[in-house]
Amino acid sequence: MDPSSTPPQLCELGFYGLAGHTDSPADLVTECRRAEELGLGSVFLSERFNVKDAGVLTGAAAVATSTLGIATAATNHNTRHPMVTATMATTAHRLSNGRFALGLGRGFDALFSAIGLEPITSAAMADAIDILRRLWHGEVILGHDGPSGVWPLLSQDQSFDEDIPVLLCVLGPRTLELAGAVADGVVLHTFFTDETLATSVAAVRRGAEQAGRDPETVRVWSVLATVGDHLSDEAQLRKLTGRLATYLQGYGDLMVRVNGWDPAVLERFRADAVVRNAQGALDASASPEDLAHIRELLPDEWLGAAATGSAAECARRILAQFDLGADGVICHGATPDELAPVLDAYRAIRPAGRFDQLDANPGRAPGL
């Protein structure tokens, strides 16, 4: 593609690479190149213990592109030794010429217990972030004994002075405040209502202020399921009903509590035979017929916490996220090609100059 024909980069918008489930990680290279052609700002990379290793995917995204921001969203600090995580991040930082942000998350307690790892606490995340930043700035850490572990010696290179942003992927109110206190950026969760988004942004800003930080220096990303009606009916069903149902399988109580939804609906969902007999995540394992059945279990209000309808309607919903306090929007569940008509519609209504201060690195705050 002729570089002169590439549209201006939309640093306020991102997408998830290899959204959902995949058995072909090489597809990320094509997705990232296409995202850059379309002018998307960043790719966010989730991690699964199959063919989605965060470090490998980050390297692929870095060498496939030259302007696209890159973030893990998320990996977990307890699945790697801190020296390994620090090295992965430093390598990605230099490989991408400063386009990389390390995104960390709390993960799933049940999974960690099953594979022999301790569940992640807020104190452990804060401790791990502090260790990583000290290593990136050349410090030798001796005899560390803290919430994230006991480490006799930690050191990368005493000449290092790396400015690598840290993102936290969060859901609950206490973790939101923690993120405001210790992180450079925050990635929220899919299917947040408008009220929940505004409340979550306020919690992040409050946590930053209580920690003596400028609240505006923490970059907050909304995660908005973007499923336009230009997609097939089955794709829409899987990306909306299937995705929300999968979250409800994993941590439905927290999602219902955060959004102020009716817990009785969740109980009916869990009691349904199709849900109880599911063989794995519903967005991957359920048939179209089962998904249509599950759709009847979920209120329109719950599924309405997304960008749906025509490309123009999706674009307006994306823009509205900024009015609710978000600094960026990750268009979740869609490939760059699936987002193309939405991006065209978004450019037509994008306010001139509003996002000029944003950096392509998704962890850097406006103007930094």
C-alpha positions as CSV (number, residue, x, y, z in Angstrom):
1,M,0.0,0.0,0.0
2,D,1.3,3.5,-0.9
3,P,2.2,5.2,2.5
4,S,0.8,8.5,1.1
5,S,-2.7,6.9,0.9
6,T,-2.7,5.7,4.5
7,P,-5.3,7.7,6.5
8,P,-4.2,9.7,9.6
9,Q,-3.7,7.4,12.6
10,L,-6.6,7.3,15.1
11,C,-4.5,7.0,18.3
12,E,-7.7,7.0,20.4
13,L,-8.9,3.7,18.9
14,G,-7.6,0.2,19.3
15,F,-8.6,-3.4,18.6
16,Y,-7.9,-6.8,20.0
17,G,-5.6,-9.0,17.9
18,L,-6.9,-12.5,17.3
19,A,-10.1,-11.6,19.2
20,G,-11.5,-14.5,21.1
21,H,-10.3,-18.0,20.1
22,T,-7.8,-18.9,17.4
23,D,-5.7,-21.8,16.2
24,S,-3.7,-19.7,13.8
25,P,-1.6,-17.1,15.6
26,A,0.1,-16.1,12.3
27,D,-3.1,-14.3,11.4
28,L,-2.0,-11.5,13.8
29,V,0.6,-10.3,11.3
30,T,-2.1,-9.8,8.6
31,E,-4.4,-8.1,11.1
32,C,-1.8,-5.7,12.4
33,R,-0.7,-4.7,8.9
34,R,-4.3,-4.2,7.9
35,A,-5.0,-2.1,11.1
36,E,-2.1,0.1,10.3
37,E,-3.4,0.6,6.7
38,L,-6.8,1.6,8.1
39,G,-5.2,4.0,10.6
40,L,-6.1,2.3,13.8
41,G,-4.1,3.4,16.8
42,S,-3.2,0.3,18.8
43,V,-3.5,-3.5,19.0
44,F,-4.2,-5.1,22.3
45,L,-3.1,-8.7,22.8
46,S,-4.8,-11.1,25.3
47,E,-3.1,-14.2,26.4
48,R,-4.3,-17.8,26.6
49,F,-2.4,-20.9,27.6
50,N,-2.6,-22.4,24.1
51,V,-1.3,-20.5,21.1
52,K,-1.5,-17.0,22.4
53,D,1.7,-16.3,24.3
54,A,1.9,-12.6,25.0
55,G,5.6,-12.2,24.3
56,V,5.6,-14.0,21.0
57,L,2.5,-12.1,19.8
58,T,4.0,-8.8,20.8
59,G,7.2,-9.5,18.8
60,A,5.2,-10.4,15.8
61,A,3.1,-7.2,16.0
62,A,6.2,-5.1,16.5
63,V,8.1,-6.3,13.4
64,A,5.0,-6.3,11.2
65,T,4.2,-2.6,11.8
66,S,5.9,0.7,12.2
67,T,3.4,3.0,13.8
68,L,0.8,0.8,15.5
69,G,0.8,1.0,19.3
70,I,1.1,-2.4,21.0
71,A,-0.1,-3.6,24.5
72,T,-0.5,-6.9,26.3
73,A,-4.1,-6.8,27.7
74,A,-3.4,-8.8,29.6
75,T,-0.7,-11.1,30.9
76,N,-0.2,-12.0,34.5
77,H,2.8,-11.1,36.6
78,N,2.7,-14.5,38.5
79,T,3.1,-16.7,35.4
80,R,6.7,-15.6,34.8
81,H,9.7,-14.8,37.0
82,P,9.9,-11.0,37.3
83,M,13.3,-11.0,35.4
84,V,11.5,-12.8,32.5
85,T,8.7,-10.3,32.4
86,A,11.0,-7.4,32.7
87,T,13.2,-8.8,29.9
88,M,10.1,-9.4,27.7
89,A,9.0,-5.9,28.2
90,T,12.4,-4.3,27.6
91,T,12.8,-6.3,24.4
92,A,9.4,-5.4,23.1
93,H,10.0,-1.7,24.0
94,R,13.2,-1.5,22.0
95,L,12.0,-3.8,19.2
96,S,9.0,-1.5,18.7
97,N,10.9,1.8,19.1
98,G,8.8,2.7,22.2
99,R,5.4,1.6,21.0
100,F,4.9,-1.0,23.6
101,A,3.0,-1.0,26.9
102,L,2.9,-3.9,29.4
103,G,-0.6,-4.7,30.4
104,L,-1.2,-6.8,33.5
105,G,-4.3,-8.3,35.0
106,R,-5.6,-10.2,38.0
107,G,-6.5,-13.3,36.1
108,F,-8.7,-16.2,37.4
109,D,-8.2,-17.5,40.9
110,A,-9.6,-20.9,40.1
111,L,-7.3,-21.4,37.2
112,F,-4.2,-20.4,39.2
113,S,-5.2,-22.7,42.0
114,A,-5.6,-25.6,39.5
115,I,-2.2,-25.1,38.0
116,G,-0.4,-24.5,41.3
117,L,0.0,-20.7,41.4
118,E,-1.1,-18.4,44.2
119,P,-4.0,-16.1,43.3
120,I,-3.1,-12.5,42.5
121,T,-3.8,-9.8,45.1
122,S,-3.8,-6.1,44.7
123,A,-0.7,-5.8,46.9
124,A,1.1,-8.3,44.7
125,M,0.3,-6.4,41.5
126,A,1.5,-3.1,43.0
127,D,4.7,-4.8,44.2
128,A,5.3,-6.4,40.9
129,I,4.9,-3.2,39.0
130,D,7.3,-1.4,41.4
131,I,9.9,-4.2,40.8
132,L,9.6,-4.0,37.0
133,R,10.0,-0.2,37.0
134,R,13.1,-0.4,39.2
135,L,14.6,-3.0,36.9
136,W,13.8,-1.0,33.8
137,H,15.7,1.9,35.3
138,G,18.8,-0.1,36.0
139,E,18.4,-0.9,39.7
140,V,19.9,-3.9,41.4
141,I,17.3,-5.3,43.8
142,L,18.7,-7.4,46.7
143,G,16.8,-9.5,49.1
144,H,13.3,-8.5,48.1
145,D,10.6,-10.0,50.3
146,G,7.2,-8.7,49.4
147,P,3.7,-9.5,48.3
148,S,4.7,-10.6,44.8
149,G,7.4,-13.0,46.1
150,V,10.9,-13.5,47.6
151,W,13.7,-12.7,45.2
152,P,17.3,-12.8,46.5
153,L,18.7,-10.9,43.4
154,L,17.0,-9.1,40.6
155,S,18.9,-7.1,38.0
156,Q,18.8,-6.5,34.2
157,D,21.4,-4.0,33.2
158,Q,22.5,-1.1,35.3
159,S,22.7,1.1,32.2
160,F,19.0,0.7,31.6
161,D,16.7,3.8,31.8
162,E,13.6,2.5,29.9
163,D,10.3,4.4,30.0
164,I,7.8,1.5,29.6
165,P,4.2,2.3,30.4
166,V,2.2,-0.2,32.5
167,L,-1.5,-0.8,32.0
168,L,-3.8,-2.6,34.4
169,C,-6.8,-4.5,33.1
170,V,-9.5,-4.1,35.8
171,L,-13.1,-4.7,36.6
172,G,-13.9,-4.2,40.3
173,P,-14.0,-0.8,42.1
174,R,-11.1,-1.4,44.4
175,T,-8.8,-2.5,41.6
176,L,-9.9,0.6,39.6
177,E,-8.6,2.8,42.4
178,L,-5.4,0.8,42.6
179,A,-4.9,1.2,38.9
180,G,-5.2,5.0,39.2
181,A,-2.6,4.9,42.0
182,V,0.0,2.8,40.3
183,A,-0.5,2.4,36.6
184,D,0.1,4.6,33.5
185,G,-3.1,3.4,31.9
186,V,-6.2,1.3,32.5
187,V,-8.1,-1.1,30.3
188,L,-11.7,-1.5,31.5
189,H,-14.1,-4.4,30.6
190,T,-16.5,-5.2,27.8
191,F,-20.2,-4.8,28.4
192,F,-20.0,-1.9,30.8
193,T,-23.1,0.2,30.8
194,D,-22.7,4.0,30.3
195,E,-23.2,4.6,34.0
196,T,-20.6,1.9,34.9
197,L,-18.1,3.4,32.5
198,A,-18.5,6.9,34.0
199,T,-18.3,5.5,37.5
200,S,-15.2,3.4,36.6
201,V,-13.4,6.4,35.1
202,A,-14.2,8.4,38.2
203,A,-12.7,5.6,40.4
204,V,-9.5,5.6,38.4
205,R,-9.2,9.4,38.7
206,R,-10.0,9.2,42.4
207,G,-7.3,6.6,43.0
208,A,-4.7,8.7,41.2
209,E,-5.6,11.8,43.1
210,Q,-5.5,10.0,46.5
211,A,-2.0,8.8,45.5
212,G,-0.9,12.3,44.8
213,R,-0.8,11.9,41.0
214,D,-2.4,14.1,38.3
215,P,-5.6,12.1,37.5
216,E,-5.4,13.1,33.8
217,T,-2.0,11.4,33.4
218,V,-3.7,8.0,33.6
219,R,-5.0,6.9,30.2
220,V,-8.3,5.1,30.5
221,W,-9.4,2.7,27.7
222,S,-13.1,1.7,27.4
223,V,-13.6,-1.8,25.8
224,L,-16.6,-1.7,23.6
225,A,-18.0,-4.7,21.8
226,T,-18.4,-3.4,18.2
227,V,-20.6,-5.6,16.2
228,G,-22.2,-3.9,13.2
229,D,-25.1,-5.3,11.2
230,H,-22.8,-5.5,8.2
231,L,-21.7,-8.8,9.7
232,S,-23.6,-12.0,9.3
233,D,-26.4,-12.9,11.7
234,E,-24.4,-15.8,13.1
235,A,-21.3,-13.6,13.6
236,Q,-23.3,-11.0,15.4
237,L,-24.9,-13.7,17.6
238,R,-21.5,-15.2,18.5
239,K,-19.7,-11.9,19.1
240,L,-22.5,-10.4,21.3
241,T,-24.5,-13.2,22.9
242,G,-21.7,-15.7,22.9
243,R,-19.1,-13.3,24.3
244,L,-21.3,-11.9,27.1
245,A,-22.4,-15.5,28.0
246,T,-18.8,-16.5,28.3
247,Y,-18.1,-13.7,30.7
248,L,-21.1,-14.6,32.7
249,Q,-19.8,-18.2,32.8
250,G,-16.4,-17.0,34.2
251,Y,-17.3,-14.1,36.6
252,G,-20.9,-13.4,36.2
253,D,-21.4,-12.3,39.8
254,L,-18.8,-9.5,39.5
255,M,-20.2,-8.3,36.2
256,V,-23.7,-8.2,37.5
257,R,-22.6,-6.4,40.6
258,V,-20.5,-3.8,38.8
259,N,-23.3,-3.0,36.3
260,G,-26.1,-3.1,38.8
261,W,-27.9,-5.8,36.9
262,D,-30.6,-8.1,38.3
263,P,-28.8,-11.2,39.9
264,A,-32.0,-13.3,39.4
265,V,-31.3,-13.1,35.7
266,L,-27.9,-14.5,36.2
267,E,-29.3,-17.4,38.3
268,R,-31.7,-18.3,35.6
269,F,-28.9,-18.2,33.0
270,R,-26.8,-20.5,35.1
271,A,-29.6,-22.9,35.8
272,D,-30.4,-23.3,32.1
273,A,-29.6,-26.8,30.7
274,V,-27.7,-25.5,27.7
275,V,-25.5,-23.4,29.9
276,R,-24.9,-26.1,32.4
277,N,-24.0,-28.6,29.8
278,A,-21.7,-26.4,27.8
279,Q,-18.3,-27.9,26.9
280,G,-16.1,-24.9,27.5
281,A,-16.6,-21.2,26.7
282,L,-19.9,-20.5,25.0
283,D,-18.6,-18.1,22.4
284,A,-16.4,-21.0,21.0
285,S,-18.3,-24.2,21.8
286,A,-22.0,-23.3,21.5
287,S,-23.9,-24.0,18.2
288,P,-25.8,-21.2,16.5
289,E,-29.0,-22.9,17.8
290,D,-27.7,-22.9,21.3
291,L,-26.6,-19.3,21.1
292,A,-30.1,-18.3,19.8
293,H,-31.6,-20.0,22.8
294,I,-29.2,-18.3,25.2
295,R,-30.1,-15.0,23.6
296,E,-33.6,-15.4,25.0
297,L,-32.1,-15.7,28.5
298,L,-30.3,-12.3,28.4
299,P,-32.1,-8.9,28.7
300,D,-31.8,-6.4,25.8
301,E,-30.3,-4.0,28.4
302,W,-27.3,-6.4,29.0
303,L,-26.6,-6.9,25.3
304,G,-27.2,-3.2,24.7
305,A,-23.9,-2.3,26.4
306,A,-22.2,-2.5,23.0
307,A,-21.9,-0.7,19.6
308,T,-24.4,-2.3,17.3
309,G,-26.6,-1.4,14.3
310,S,-25.3,0.4,11.2
311,A,-21.8,1.6,10.8
312,A,-22.9,5.1,11.5
313,E,-24.7,4.0,14.7
314,C,-21.6,2.1,15.8
315,A,-19.5,5.2,15.2
316,R,-21.8,7.4,17.3
317,R,-21.6,4.9,20.1
318,I,-17.8,4.9,20.0
319,L,-17.7,8.7,20.1
320,A,-20.1,8.7,23.1
321,Q,-17.6,6.7,25.1
322,F,-15.3,9.8,25.2
323,D,-18.1,12.0,26.5
324,L,-18.4,9.5,29.4
325,G,-14.7,10.0,30.3
326,A,-12.8,7.5,28.4
327,D,-9.5,8.5,26.7
328,G,-9.5,5.6,24.3
329,V,-11.9,3.0,22.9
330,I,-10.9,-0.6,22.1
331,C,-13.3,-1.9,19.5
332,H,-13.7,-5.4,20.9
333,G,-14.5,-8.6,19.1
334,A,-13.9,-7.3,15.6
335,T,-11.0,-7.7,13.1
336,P,-9.7,-4.6,11.4
337,D,-11.5,-5.6,8.2
338,E,-14.7,-5.9,10.1
339,L,-14.1,-2.4,11.6
340,A,-13.4,-0.8,8.2
341,P,-16.9,0.6,7.5
342,V,-17.3,1.7,11.1
343,L,-14.0,3.6,10.9
344,D,-15.1,5.4,7.7
345,A,-18.3,6.5,9.6
346,Y,-16.3,7.5,12.6
347,R,-13.9,9.7,10.7
348,A,-16.9,11.6,9.3
349,I,-18.0,12.6,12.9
350,R,-14.6,12.7,14.6
351,P,-14.1,16.1,16.3
352,A,-11.2,18.0,14.7
353,G,-8.3,18.4,17.0
354,R,-9.8,16.6,20.0
355,F,-7.3,13.7,20.0
356,D,-4.2,15.4,18.6
357,Q,-2.3,15.1,21.9
358,L,-2.6,11.3,22.1
359,D,0.5,9.1,21.6
360,A,0.3,5.9,19.6
361,N,1.7,4.1,22.6
362,P,-1.5,3.1,24.4
363,G,0.0,3.6,27.8
364,R,1.1,7.2,27.4
365,A,-1.2,9.9,28.7
366,P,-2.2,12.9,26.5
367,G,0.6,15.3,25.9
368,L,3.3,13.0,27.4
